[in-house]
């Protein structure tokens, strides 16, 4: 017997699938340009713009499409969101520190550093979304 997913759980699944679909191809083709010293930053800027648009569209969609009875998250959903934000923030912070330290020691070019920061932002969001899904499935 399966339980009915809440609106915010469906939004989390949508976010996770969107992150994977949009950025899989970008990061799959990225290693070819890592060694280029004069790489073109256009793809990185487009990916960063796509990331901002996706997060903004999901926030707006969640605000506009929430059922009337779920317009405000209940206490359980607020707790899940807070725990997920904390974990996603820690992942992002540790990733940014690691990428910055590695770039300073290794002397990577600016394009490579920007792509690594974009990857850290994405991994933080994915960690947040997976945390939400785990808590929703656990019934916490």
Wavefront OBJ file of the C-alpha trace (Angstrom):
o trace
v 0.000 0.000 0.000
v 1.480 3.348 -0.996
v 0.686 6.637 0.611
v -0.281 9.750 -1.290
v 2.598 12.168 -1.801
v 2.208 15.663 -0.428
v 2.391 18.645 -2.719
v 5.826 19.649 -1.403
v 7.151 16.114 -1.858
v 6.062 16.192 -5.509
v 7.771 19.584 -5.864
v 10.983 18.089 -4.422
v 10.866 15.199 -6.917
v 10.318 17.693 -9.722
v 13.277 19.790 -8.565
v 15.598 16.785 -8.354
v 14.674 15.530 -11.816
v 15.088 19.019 -13.266
v 18.557 19.451 -11.756
v 19.656 16.095 -13.121
v 18.232 16.648 -16.606
v 19.481 20.198 -17.106
v 22.965 19.844 -15.694
v 23.842 16.265 -16.650
v 24.731 17.205 -20.216
v 26.521 20.383 -19.142
v 28.808 18.628 -16.693
v 29.196 15.627 -19.018
v 30.729 17.793 -21.745
v 32.637 20.099 -19.419
v 35.884 18.093 -18.895
v 36.856 18.697 -22.528
v 37.310 22.410 -21.819
v 38.938 22.110 -18.385
v 42.432 22.065 -19.816
v 41.837 25.040 -22.098
v 43.460 28.159 -20.719
v 41.388 30.393 -22.991
v 38.060 28.646 -22.533
v 34.793 30.259 -23.531
v 32.773 31.294 -20.447
v 29.522 31.486 -22.406
v 28.395 27.938 -21.518
v 29.175 28.527 -17.858
v 27.182 31.740 -17.810
v 24.273 30.034 -19.576
v 24.352 27.191 -17.072
v 24.426 29.606 -14.142
v 21.531 31.519 -15.665
v 19.629 28.258 -16.173
v 20.271 27.328 -12.561
v 18.903 30.657 -11.295
v 15.886 30.442 -13.624
v 15.088 26.877 -12.570
v 15.225 27.666 -8.869
v 13.172 30.840 -9.393
v 10.589 29.070 -11.548
v 10.233 26.279 -9.004
v 9.788 28.793 -6.189
v 7.195 30.724 -8.189
v 5.410 27.558 -9.311
v 5.280 26.272 -5.759
v 3.838 29.586 -4.562
v 1.217 29.824 -7.310
v 0.204 26.196 -7.768
v -0.065 25.079 -4.158
v -3.495 23.744 -3.338
v -5.508 26.093 -1.124
v -5.296 23.728 1.820
v -1.516 23.557 1.411
v -0.796 27.217 0.775
v 1.178 27.344 4.015
v 3.403 24.440 5.006
v 2.432 22.637 8.167
v 4.842 22.177 11.075
v 6.207 18.885 9.720
v 6.946 20.390 6.314
v 8.566 23.440 7.923
v 10.799 21.173 10.019
v 11.748 19.143 6.948
v 12.548 22.338 5.027
v 14.716 23.660 7.868
v 16.646 20.396 8.207
v 17.128 20.188 4.444
v 18.271 23.819 4.253
v 20.810 23.177 6.998
v 22.246 20.111 5.286
v 22.249 21.759 1.853
v 23.963 24.808 3.310
v 26.656 22.693 4.975
v 27.318 20.826 1.734
v 27.563 24.112 -0.166
v 29.847 25.684 2.435
v 32.200 22.704 2.605
v 32.254 22.447 -1.183
v 33.031 26.134 -1.621
v 35.853 25.938 0.929
v 37.254 22.838 -0.752
v 37.044 24.276 -4.256
v 38.591 27.577 -3.187
v 41.433 25.885 -1.329
v 42.094 23.551 -4.248
v 42.052 26.408 -6.751
v 44.452 28.492 -4.652
v 46.893 25.615 -4.228
v 46.652 24.249 -7.772
v 46.291 27.515 -9.681
v 43.329 26.601 -11.867
v 42.056 29.076 -14.436
v 39.040 31.244 -13.672
v 36.686 29.327 -15.981
v 37.458 26.029 -14.286
v 36.991 27.639 -10.857
v 33.627 29.126 -11.914
v 32.425 25.749 -13.159
v 33.467 24.087 -9.916
v 31.562 26.704 -7.912
v 28.522 26.079 -10.127
v 28.884 22.363 -9.423
v 29.066 23.063 -5.685
v 25.864 25.119 -5.852
v 24.147 22.329 -7.745
v 25.378 19.632 -5.351
v 24.129 21.716 -2.414
v 20.672 21.971 -3.976
v 20.630 18.267 -4.806
v 21.661 17.424 -1.226
v 18.876 19.656 0.080
v 16.300 18.061 -2.211
v 17.392 14.503 -1.411
v 17.248 15.327 2.295
v 13.694 16.572 1.870
v 12.715 13.407 0.022
v 14.292 11.167 2.655
v 12.451 12.961 5.452
v 9.171 12.885 3.540
v 9.528 9.152 2.897
v 10.583 8.479 6.499
v 7.449 10.205 7.719
v 9.320 12.587 9.986
l 1 2 3 4 5 6 7 8 9 10 11 12 13 14 15 16 17 18 19 20 21 22 23 24 25 26 27 28 29 30 31 32 33 34 35 36 37 38 39 40 41 42 43 44 45 46 47 48 49 50 51 52 53 54 55 56 57 58 59 60 61 62 63 64 65 66 67 68 69 70 71 72 73 74 75 76 77 78 79 80 81 82 83 84 85 86 87 88 89 90 91 92 93 94 95 96 97 98 99 100 101 102 103 104 105 106 107 108 109 110 111 112 113 114 115 116 117 118 119 120 121 122 123 124 125 126 127 128 129 130 131 132 133 134 135 136 137 138 139 140
